[in-house]
């Protein structure tokens, strides 16, 4: 039986918000726009698709222009993160190493193309992930991308690990069980299986897939 663990990225595997804010504010300044984003604002964008973020952040602009501006921001973001990385949750790599011995591992995010790749490349995590998918590449929401990864990799059983309500809703829509990364940025319905530390995941998976 082929068993898989699909991960959200922000708030589940790392926190890149401070670096992303720096990169976006450089881009926004170059665009000649007179306001700036904050870490709190960035946390509020977590889990949203890129077009939704564009329309919210650049709400004074036409939709086409808002998308254009956000592309400038995310291009800077990818370059910054590929050079500087983000903050990995403590124990992440050792946990991935344990999990990858028994499970197919993937990252599925609503981010732009190049973002997951920057995370993996800077922190040298290539050997742990078997597949990735994102909104920027497919134009699809998280539920569709979860199903896509499960189907194309012929996973018999899979679970999604995420931190916010949007992750939970997408996972329910995709028909998978969900595990809450309770150390992340959001809350989910009471009674949902959860971990308080990424290092708790291997033991939980043993019980889950038993």
N, C-alpha and C positions, 0 to 999 in steps of 0.2 A: 504494500500500500504506500502510495506516494503522499506524504504529509507536508503541508506548507504553512509557513508563518509569513503573513504580509504585514508590513509596518507602515504606519504614517511616519513622517519625518520630523517636522517641527513639533516640539513638545513631547516627542516620543523617543527619538534617538539623539537629538541635539537641540540646542537653543542658539540660533544664529541671529536673533533679532537685533542685537546691538550692532553687529557688523552690517546687516542689511540696512539699518537706519542710516549709518554713515554713508554707505554707497548711494542710497536713494537721495539723500540730501545733497550730495555732490552733483548728482544728475539733475535734480530739481533746480539747483542754483545755476547750472549751465543752461538750463532751459529758460532761465530768466523769470522763474515763478517766485513770488514773494512769501511763500509759507514753507514750513518744514514739517517733516514727520517726526514722531516720537516713538520710543519703545512701547509705550502703552497703546498708541495707535497701531503699531505693528502687531502687537498681540491680538488686537481686535480684528485684524485681517486674517488671522490664522484659520485655515480650513476653507476659505473662500476661493472660488475660481478667479483666475487672473482678470477676466473681463469685469467681474463684479467688483474687484478691488479698484480697477481703473476708473469705473464709473463713480465709485464712492470717493476716491482720493481726488480725482480731477472733476468734481461735479459741476464746476463752472464752465466746463468745456463740452463741445459736441462729442458724441460717443467715439467717433473715428479719431478725433484728436486726443481724447483721453487714452485710448488704446495705444496710440503712437507714443505718447509721453510715458506710459507705463513700460513700454518696450525699452525705451532709453534707460529707465530706472533698472529694469531687470538685467539688461546687458551689463551695466556697471556692477550690479549685484553679483552676477555669475563670476565676473573677473575678480572682484574683491574676495569672494569666498574661496575661489580656486587658489588664490595667493595667501589668504590669511586663515581660512577655515572658520569653524564656529566652536561652541562649547559642547563637547560630547558629554552625555550623562555618565557619571562615574561607573566604571565597570562595563561599559558598552562593548569594547572589543573582546574582552575575555568571555562575555556572555554570547556574543555572536559566534565566537570560535566553538563554544560548547554546542550551541544550537545547530550550527551548520554540519555537525557530524551526523545528525539524525533527521534534519528537516531542510526542505527547500525554503530559501529565504528571499524575500522580495521587498522592495519599497514601492508604494503606490501613493502618490501625492497630487494635490491640485495645483502644483507649482508649474512654472515655466520650464521649457526644455533647457537643459544645462545645469539646473539647480541641484538635482540629485547627483548628477555626475560630478559637480564641484565638491559636494559633501564626500563622496566616495574617493575621489582623486586626492584631495588634500590630506585626508586622514588615512589613506592607503588601506581601504577596506574592500578592495575589488574582489578578493578571494572569498568573501563571505556571502556576496549577493549573487543570486542566480538569474535575476531578472529585475527590471524596474519599469514603471510606467507613470505617466504624468499627463495632466490636462494640456500642457503646451504642445505635446506631440500628437495627441489623439483628438483634442477638442472635445473630449467626453468628460463627464463628471466622474467623481470618485467611484460611485457604485458600478458604473459601466466598466471602468478601468480595473476594478477588483475582479469582476467577472471575466474580463479579458485575460488577465494574468492567470487565473485559475484554469480557464478553458484551454489556453494555448500551451500551458505546461502540464496539462492532464493531471491535475492534482485531485486525488481521491478525497482527501479531507484537508481543510484549511481554516485558519482563523485570522482575524485582522486585529492588530494592536494599535490603538490610537488614544488620543487624550481629550478630544472635545466632542460636543454633541453632534456636530456635523459628521465626524468620523463614525459615531454610533449609528446615526440615521442612514448613512451610505452603506454601512455594513449590513444593516437590517434589510435594506432594499436589495442588496446583492445576495442575500440569503445565506450569509455566513455568521458564525458566532463571533462575538466581540469581547475583547479584553481591554479594560480601561487602564491606561497609563496614568494613574492617579497623581503622579508627581508633575504632570504636565500643566497645560493652560486652562483646562476646563473641567466641567462636571457632566455626568451622565446619569441615567435613572438608577435609583437605589436598587441594590440587589445584583447589579452587573458584576461579573467576575473582574477582579482588578489586581494590579500590582502596585506597590509603593516604591519599588526600586527595580530597575531593569534587570538586576541580578536575580530577582525572584522568578523570572520567567521560565528558566529551564525546569525547575521543580513543578511549576504549574502546568507546563506542557506535558510532562510525564503523566500527570493525572488526567489531563484533558484528552490526550490521545490514547489512553489506556483502553 
